[in-house]
Amino acid sequence: MYKQLSSGVKISITRSISTSFEAYLANIGWDEEKFSMEDYMVSWQSYFKENAAWIDKIPTEVLLSPEFHEEIAKKMDEVIAKILNEAPTDKQKKEIAKLQKQLGTDYKFDCKAEAAYVEQLLKDKLK
């Protein structure tokens, strides 16, 4: 069912998963101990209901199909794994190191998205 959707809808679904996942993690300060898949699912559902135009482009019978939900769950796993496994860029590492030296902090980050969060957090502290 998911495979039969237009590429634009699939891209929008992927974007809603990644955007909502990164927003959820920022909301919990990228704290692994605070992470709850159930809470993220609530966050994602809220996000796509309020912000995603793709929901209106999928027939109701598809949206209600258990097969579609299984396919979306697999897509979520893929997108989340990609986010968590994408290494921070050298530019991010250098900028964070510079900011941490200025602020005397020692934030850890493991992926590109978390590095973006840490970099913004440090920049906000400088303001």
N, C-alpha and C positions, 0 to 999 in steps of 0.2 A: 504494500500500500504506500509506504513512504517513498519507495523508489519510483512510483508512478506520478508523484507530485512534480510540478514544474521546477526547474532549477532555481528560479527566483524564490519560490516558497521554501525550498530546502535550504537555500542560503539564509533566508530570513529566520528559519527555525534555528539553524546553527548559531546565527548571530544572537538570537534571544537567549539561547542556552549560555553562550560564553559571556555575554554582557551581564546577565542575571547572576551567573556563578561568581564572576569577579566582583560584582556589587555586593553579593552576600558575604564573600570573604572579607571585603573591605569593612563591611558592617560589623564583623566579629573580630576585626583587627588581625586577620590572617592567623588567628589562634586555633591551632589544630584541636585543642581540648574543648573548644566551644562549638566545633563543627558538628552539625546534625544534618544528615541527608534529608530527614523529614522536614526540618526547618527550611533547608534549601529548596525542596520541592514546593513548599508553600510560597516561598519567595519567587520562584520561577513562575508558578501559576499566576500569582499576582502580577508579575511583570508582563507576561504575555497577554493577559486579559486587558491590561491597561495600555500597553504600548505596542503590541504586535498586530500589524495589519494582516499577517498571514492566516490568523485564526479564521477570518471571514472568507478566505479563499479555499478552505477545505470543506468538502461536503460533511454534513452532520453525521451521516452513517459512518464515514471514515473516522471522524473524531471520536465516535463512541465505540469503535471497534477495539477489542482487546489486542488484536494483532498490531494495529497502529500504535497502541500504547507500548507494546513490547519493542517495536522498532524505534520509537522515540527514546525509550530507556537505553537501548543499545547506542543510539546516537549521542545521548547525554554522556554515557560512559566514555565514548570516543573523544568527544569534545573536552571533557574534563581531564582526561589523560593527556591530551595534547597540550592543554594549558599548563598542567602541572609538570610536564616534561620539557617544555621549551626553555632552554637556558637563557639566563639574562645576557644582554648584549654587553660588549666591552664598554660601550659608551655609558650604559647604566651603571656598571660596576665602578667606573672611574668617577662618575658624578656622585654616586652614593658615598664612595670613599672620601671624596672631597667634603661633602656635606657632613659626614659623620666626624671628620677631623675637626671641622668648625664647631660642631655642636657637642663633641665629646661623647657621642653615642656609639653603640655597637649592635645595631639591628642586623639580624640575619635574614637572608632571603635565598630561596632555592630555585625560583623560576622567574621568567621574564615578567609575568603579571604581578608577582609578589614584589619584584624589584621596582616596578612602576608604582606600586602602592607605597613602598618604603621611601622612594625618591620624593613622591608628593608629600608624604608625611613630614619628611625632613625639611622640605621647602616651606611647608606651612609653619613649622616651628621657627624658621628663620624670620618670618614676617612679624 
